[in-house]
């Protein structure tokens, strides 16, 4: 069935600008320099881990992410504290990254503890993608999701590229004592937390974030509401009501 009206993307330039800045720093915490690449190099070069030991650690990390993806998505979908949950996940994964760097013993003497840390970190980082995506959809609605996610990913990779380039130059100059590079993790975390805290609660429409309607009806930076472009995707009983949405959209708003 084809809808008889087009649904425009809500305009919240301030919130969308902040989303871009969050994404710029978030790539480092999710899978950036110190998150994966730097840890491997640091453990092998500075702590004399074998490739096998590092491989086991990050195999456990990846499996943990896989196992916790569905629960993480469920939590982020149903909570109304999306910004808090994402910020907490960033703080915890940064703490574990620094704990890995400071507690790793030479030749993998405490490899068991390192594996436990990677399992915990994998579960925590599984919260980050659905957290950012749920906040994004709560701000722009499903109709603006494709464009905004592409912009988030662009800034995400751009931020990671800047950090990797800078970190590579620092590592070249400080080799083999390259542990100083882990300072980028708390710096990135501080950037994420700061810009997340600038997103106003009213910027996030939790019904839109859950996909219950196509657009967000919360006000933009100028106080304008996009409520006139809203339509419900489900009826009161939760059953899809496309026909009702079409007839409602065809009726002019009072």
Buried (B, 14 or more C-beta within 10 A) or exposed (E): EEEEEEBBBBBBEBBBEBBBBBBBBBBBBBBBBBBBBBBBBBBBBBBBBEEEBBEBBBEBBEEBBEBBBEEBBEBBBEBEEBBEBBBBBBBBBBBBBBBBBEEBEEEBEBBEBBBEBBBBBBBBBBBBBBBBBBBBBBBBBBBBBEEBBEBBEEBBBBBBEBBBEEBEEBBEEEEEEBBEBBBBBBEBBBBBBBBBEBBBEEBBBBBBBBBBBBBBBBBBBEEEEBBEBBBBBBEEEEEEBEEBBBEBBEEEEE
